[in-house]
């Protein structure tokens, strides 16, 4: 596995690339997570003079078979930003490593580890039969630089994630792990989609979605009105 260093709206000097390789010890990272697939470092620069104390930003992303772990930091120079981001990454990876170790000790496995323990599970179709299920082809057409799937609507980007129901505390933990300001999850109590998000300082908010029981029920008055109009 190699470390990929790239710049966004800035050039990354060779000296800094070598410093990244020295700072991010691959042996140490692989010891904390032996299933790491890629390690990306993105460097960007803010040219606003008012933000001179945090003009350089470094974002480190570790992708493995488990959850994506991301750490980012800003400082007056890229080397200081890298030090801060590396410290955050190390703390988050250790936290995930300890959690994974404790879970294995209790005999539980995560959804990401099911394929390792039960390989046949990945080969089951929706009806329970074995074999790969061919996805139905959706016609696409170009609209300028974008693609429209089917008759629309316009889809710029679409992602589908498999999610196990979890508690609110677990959702907050996962949000902190990836360093995002929000996290979408399935509430283990209500079995409905919910979102936790960061508010001011250390405050958090949560949005719960519930199904409207009135949806799908035909209104008698509406049906009568439609019949009158149709006549």
N, C-alpha and C positions, 0 to 999 in steps of 0.2 A: 504494500500500500504506500502510495506517495502522498505528499502534502501539496495540494494545489493552491498556489498563491496568485491572486488576481487583483487588479486595481479597477475601481469604478470612478471614472472621471479623474484619474490620476495615474501617474507612472509609478511603478514599484521598482526601486533600484535593486540590483543584484545583492548588494550588501544586506539589505533588509530581508531578502528572501533567505539568505544563509542564516541570518539571525533567527528567523522563524523556525527553520529546521533545527537549530540548536535549542531554542526555547521550548518547542513542543516535542517532547521526547516520545517517539512512537512506541518504544518499549514500555514506557509507563502507561500510555493510553491503552495499549493492547492488553496490558496486565489488568486494567480496570474493566475492560470490555474486549474480550477476545473475538467478538464478531463484528468489529468495526469494518465498514465497507469503504468509506471515503472520509477524508478530512480536508475541508476547504477553508481557506482564509481569504476574506475580502477586505481590502483596504480602500477607504474613501476619504475625501478631503472636503471640508466645508470652507468656502472662500469668503464667508461673511466675516468682516473684521470684528464684529461684535461678539463672535464666538471663537475668538483666538485661543482661549483657554481650553477649548474642546474641539478644535478644528479637525483633528485627525481621528478617524473612527476605524476600529478593527472588529470584524465579526468572524467568529470561528464556529463552524458547523461540523458536527460529528454525526455521520449516518451509519447505522448498524441495523441488525435485524430487530432490535428493540426500538424504543422511542428515539426520535431525533433530539440531540442535545445541542443547544446553541448558546453561545455567550458572546456578548458584545460590550465594548467600552469606548469612551472617547476621552482624549487628553490633548495636551498642547503639542505633542509629537507622536508619531506612530509607534515608537519604541515603548513609551509609557502606556499608550493605549493597549499594546500587545501584552504588556505585563499584567494590566488590570483584567483584560479579557481571559488570559491564561489562568489567572487565579480563580475567576468565576467558573471557567470550564472545569478545572480540577475539582472544585467543591461540588459541582453538579454531578460530575461523573462518579465521584466517591459516594455521593448520596444515592445515586441509582445503583451502584455496585452493592452497597450495603443492603438496600431494599431487595435486590435480586437474590442476594445471598440468604437473607432472612426468609424470603418466600420459598426458596428451595429447601431450606431447613424444615419448613412446615409441610412440605410435600405438595405445594401448589405451584402451578406453572402459569405463565402469562399467555395471552392469545398469540403473541409473536413466537412463542416457543412450542406451540402445538405441533407445527410441521416437523420439528425435530423429534418429538416424542411419538407422534401418530402420523407418519407420512401419508397413510391412506386417506386421511381426512381431507387432504388437498385435492384428491382425485374424485370426490363425490359430486355428482350433479345435484341440481335442486330437488329432483324427485327421489334422491337417495341411491340412484344407480351409479356404477363406476364409469369413469371415462371423462374426457374433457368436453365441456359444454360449449359449443360454438356460439359466440355472441352474434346477435342479429346485426347485420350491416346497416349503417345509417348513412344515407347519401349526404354528401357535403358539397358546398359550392363556395367559391371565393367571392367576397364582397370587399374590394380594396385589399388591404393587407390582412384582413380577417377571414375566418371561415364560418359559414352558417351551416348548422347541422339540420337536415331535414327541411321542413318549412319554416324553421325558426323556433323559438326566439333566438336572437343572436347570442352565441355562447363564446365568450372570450377565453374563459378557463374553467375547467370543471374537475373536481377531485372527489373521489369516494373513499371513505375510510371505514374500516370495520372497528366498531367501538364496543367494549364491554361496559355494562352498567357500572357506575361507580358513585361513591358518596361525594358530597360537596367538598370535604377536606381533601379527598384524593384528587379531585379536579383542580383545586388550588395548587396542590403539590405538582401536578403535571404541568400546569401553566408556568409555575416558577422554573420547572426543569427546562423548558424550551425557551424561556425568557420572553414570552409574548405578553401582550396586554389583555388578551382574552383567550378563552378556551371553551370549545363546544364539546358537550358530553351528554351521555344518557344517564339521567338521575336513577340511581338504584332503587329509590323509594317509589317514585311516580312512574318510572319506565318511560318518561317523556323527555324530549330534547331540552337542554338547558344550557345557559352560557354564564360563565363567571368572567368578570372583567375587573381590571384595576381602576380604582378611582383616585382620589387625592391621597398623597403620602402613602400610608400603609393600609388604607381602606380598600375593601373589595365590594363589588356588587354582584348580584346574581339575577338572571332573567329566566323564568320558567315558562315553557310553552305547554298549553293543554289543548286538547281537542274540543272544539265547540260542539256540544251535544245536539244543537239545532241544525248543524250542517247536514245536508242530505235529506232532511225531512221536508216534504212538500207542504207549502202553506195553502189551506183550502181557499182562502181569500184570493191568493195569487192565481190559483188555477181557475177560479171563477172569473177573475178579471181577464185572464188570457182568453177564456172561451167567449167572453163578451166581445173582445176586440176581434177575435177570429170571425165572429158572426157578422 
